[in-house]
Amino acid sequence: MKTTLTLLFAAFFALTLPARSHHSFLSAYDLDEVITVTGTVTEVWYQNPHTRVYVEAENDEGALALWEMETFPRNILVRRGWKHNDLVVGDEIVVTGRQARDGANRLQILTINRPSDGWVGVGFDADSVD
């Protein structure tokens, strides 16, 4: 009986894991908490289910903090004109976005730009929830 229950639990967990792996931005980010982060790109994940940009930025104490910023999947960005090399490690960028509901250093990108050459990326409209 114990083995059967263990197998049932394992099967249930395995079947529900994919459903939990993709989330709505509305569930993860605070619609009313829009902030701006200025920093240096350290990594870009140009992929599905969400493209991520990692940025090192100074926090309020002057120390460097790593931010994870998420936007549309790669296929949507491609249709909107992004190229895989539009953002590269070392780029100085300014990002406006919704902060994570749990207060972590994570943003849903609303706007993103690179002041050095005026490049502006595609983010979300202000009323977008996913």
C-alpha positions as a Markdown table, in Angstrom:
| # | Residue | x | y | z |
|---|---|---|---|---|
| 1 | Met | 0.0 | 0.0 | 0.0 |
| 2 | Lys | 2.8 | 2.4 | 0.9 |
| 3 | Thr | 4.5 | 1.8 | -2.5 |
| 4 | Thr | 1.2 | 2.5 | -4.3 |
| 5 | Leu | 0.7 | 5.8 | -2.5 |
| 6 | Thr | 4.3 | 6.8 | -3.2 |
| 7 | Leu | 3.8 | 6.0 | -6.9 |
| 8 | Leu | 0.5 | 7.9 | -7.0 |
| 9 | Phe | 2.0 | 11.0 | -5.4 |
| 10 | Ala | 5.0 | 10.9 | -7.7 |
| 11 | Ala | 2.8 | 10.6 | -10.8 |
| 12 | Phe | 0.6 | 13.5 | -9.6 |
| 13 | Phe | 3.6 | 15.7 | -9.0 |
| 14 | Ala | 5.1 | 14.8 | -12.4 |
| 15 | Leu | 1.9 | 15.7 | -14.1 |
| 16 | Thr | 1.3 | 19.0 | -12.4 |
| 17 | Leu | 4.9 | 20.2 | -12.7 |
| 18 | Pro | 4.6 | 21.4 | -16.3 |
| 19 | Ala | 1.4 | 23.3 | -15.5 |
| 20 | Arg | 3.3 | 25.2 | -12.7 |
| 21 | Ser | 6.3 | 26.0 | -14.8 |
| 22 | His | 4.6 | 28.7 | -17.0 |
| 23 | His | 3.0 | 31.5 | -15.2 |
| 24 | Ser | 1.0 | 34.6 | -16.0 |
| 25 | Phe | 2.9 | 37.8 | -15.5 |
| 26 | Leu | -0.1 | 39.0 | -13.4 |
| 27 | Ser | 0.5 | 36.3 | -10.8 |
| 28 | Ala | 4.2 | 37.1 | -10.4 |
| 29 | Tyr | 4.4 | 40.9 | -10.8 |
| 30 | Asp | 2.7 | 43.8 | -9.0 |
| 31 | Leu | 0.6 | 45.9 | -11.4 |
| 32 | Asp | 0.9 | 49.0 | -9.2 |
| 33 | Glu | 4.7 | 48.8 | -8.4 |
| 34 | Val | 6.5 | 50.2 | -11.5 |
| 35 | Ile | 10.1 | 51.1 | -11.0 |
| 36 | Thr | 13.1 | 52.0 | -13.1 |
| 37 | Val | 16.5 | 50.2 | -13.0 |
| 38 | Thr | 19.6 | 51.4 | -14.7 |
| 39 | Gly | 22.5 | 49.1 | -15.0 |
| 40 | Thr | 24.8 | 46.8 | -17.1 |
| 41 | Val | 23.6 | 43.7 | -18.9 |
| 42 | Thr | 25.3 | 40.6 | -17.6 |
| 43 | Glu | 23.4 | 37.9 | -19.5 |
| 44 | Val | 20.6 | 37.6 | -22.0 |
| 45 | Trp | 18.4 | 34.5 | -22.4 |
| 46 | Tyr | 16.6 | 35.0 | -25.7 |
| 47 | Gln | 14.3 | 32.0 | -25.5 |
| 48 | Asn | 10.9 | 30.6 | -24.6 |
| 49 | Pro | 8.8 | 30.7 | -22.5 |
| 50 | His | 10.1 | 34.2 | -21.6 |
| 51 | Thr | 13.1 | 36.1 | -22.7 |
| 52 | Arg | 15.2 | 37.2 | -19.7 |
| 53 | Val | 17.7 | 40.0 | -19.3 |
| 54 | Tyr | 20.0 | 40.0 | -16.3 |
| 55 | Val | 21.3 | 43.4 | -15.2 |
| 56 | Glu | 23.7 | 44.5 | -12.5 |
| 57 | Ala | 22.6 | 47.7 | -10.9 |
| 58 | Glu | 23.5 | 49.7 | -7.8 |
| 59 | Asn | 21.1 | 49.3 | -4.9 |
| 60 | Asp | 20.2 | 52.0 | -2.4 |
| 61 | Glu | 23.3 | 51.2 | -0.3 |
| 62 | Gly | 25.6 | 51.6 | -3.3 |
| 63 | Ala | 26.3 | 47.9 | -3.7 |
| 64 | Leu | 25.8 | 46.0 | -6.9 |
| 65 | Ala | 22.7 | 43.9 | -7.1 |
| 66 | Leu | 21.6 | 41.4 | -9.8 |
| 67 | Trp | 18.2 | 41.9 | -11.4 |
| 68 | Glu | 16.3 | 39.3 | -13.4 |
| 69 | Met | 14.0 | 41.0 | -16.0 |
| 70 | Glu | 11.5 | 39.1 | -18.1 |
| 71 | Thr | 9.6 | 39.9 | -21.3 |
| 72 | Phe | 7.9 | 38.2 | -24.2 |
| 73 | Pro | 9.1 | 34.8 | -25.6 |
| 74 | Arg | 11.7 | 34.9 | -28.3 |
| 75 | Asn | 9.2 | 34.2 | -31.1 |
| 76 | Ile | 7.1 | 37.2 | -30.2 |
| 77 | Leu | 10.1 | 39.4 | -30.0 |
| 78 | Val | 11.3 | 38.3 | -33.4 |
| 79 | Arg | 7.9 | 39.1 | -34.9 |
| 80 | Arg | 8.2 | 42.6 | -33.4 |
| 81 | Gly | 11.7 | 43.2 | -34.8 |
| 82 | Trp | 14.1 | 42.1 | -32.0 |
| 83 | Lys | 17.3 | 40.3 | -33.1 |
| 84 | His | 19.2 | 37.9 | -30.9 |
| 85 | Asn | 22.1 | 40.4 | -30.6 |
| 86 | Asp | 20.1 | 43.6 | -29.9 |
| 87 | Leu | 21.3 | 43.4 | -26.3 |
| 88 | Val | 24.7 | 42.1 | -25.4 |
| 89 | Val | 26.7 | 41.7 | -22.2 |
| 90 | Gly | 28.2 | 45.0 | -21.2 |
| 91 | Asp | 25.3 | 47.2 | -22.6 |
| 92 | Glu | 24.2 | 50.0 | -20.3 |
| 93 | Ile | 20.4 | 50.0 | -20.2 |
| 94 | Val | 17.5 | 51.7 | -18.5 |
| 95 | Val | 14.5 | 49.4 | -17.8 |
| 96 | Thr | 11.1 | 50.3 | -16.5 |
| 97 | Gly | 9.0 | 47.5 | -15.2 |
| 98 | Arg | 6.7 | 45.9 | -12.7 |
| 99 | Gln | 8.5 | 44.6 | -9.6 |
| 100 | Ala | 7.9 | 41.1 | -8.4 |
| 101 | Arg | 5.1 | 40.7 | -5.9 |
| 102 | Asp | 7.5 | 39.1 | -3.4 |
| 103 | Gly | 9.8 | 42.2 | -3.5 |
| 104 | Ala | 12.7 | 40.2 | -5.2 |
| 105 | Asn | 15.0 | 41.8 | -7.8 |
| 106 | Arg | 12.8 | 40.8 | -10.7 |
| 107 | Leu | 10.9 | 42.9 | -13.2 |
| 108 | Gln | 8.3 | 42.4 | -16.0 |
| 109 | Ile | 9.8 | 44.7 | -18.6 |
| 110 | Leu | 7.6 | 47.6 | -19.7 |
| 111 | Thr | 10.2 | 49.7 | -21.5 |
| 112 | Ile | 13.9 | 49.1 | -22.2 |
| 113 | Asn | 16.4 | 51.3 | -23.8 |
| 114 | Arg | 20.1 | 51.8 | -24.4 |
| 115 | Pro | 21.0 | 55.5 | -24.1 |
| 116 | Ser | 24.3 | 55.1 | -25.8 |
| 117 | Asp | 22.7 | 54.7 | -29.3 |
| 118 | Gly | 19.0 | 55.3 | -28.6 |
| 119 | Trp | 17.9 | 51.7 | -29.2 |
| 120 | Val | 14.5 | 51.0 | -27.7 |
| 121 | Gly | 13.3 | 47.4 | -27.2 |
| 122 | Val | 9.8 | 46.1 | -27.2 |
| 123 | Gly | 8.2 | 45.7 | -23.8 |
| 124 | Phe | 4.7 | 45.5 | -22.6 |
| 125 | Asp | 1.9 | 48.1 | -22.9 |
| 126 | Ala | 1.1 | 49.8 | -19.7 |
| 127 | Asp | -2.2 | 47.8 | -19.5 |
| 128 | Ser | -0.7 | 44.4 | -20.4 |
| 129 | Val | -1.2 | 41.7 | -17.8 |
| 130 | Asp | 0.2 | 38.8 | -19.9 |
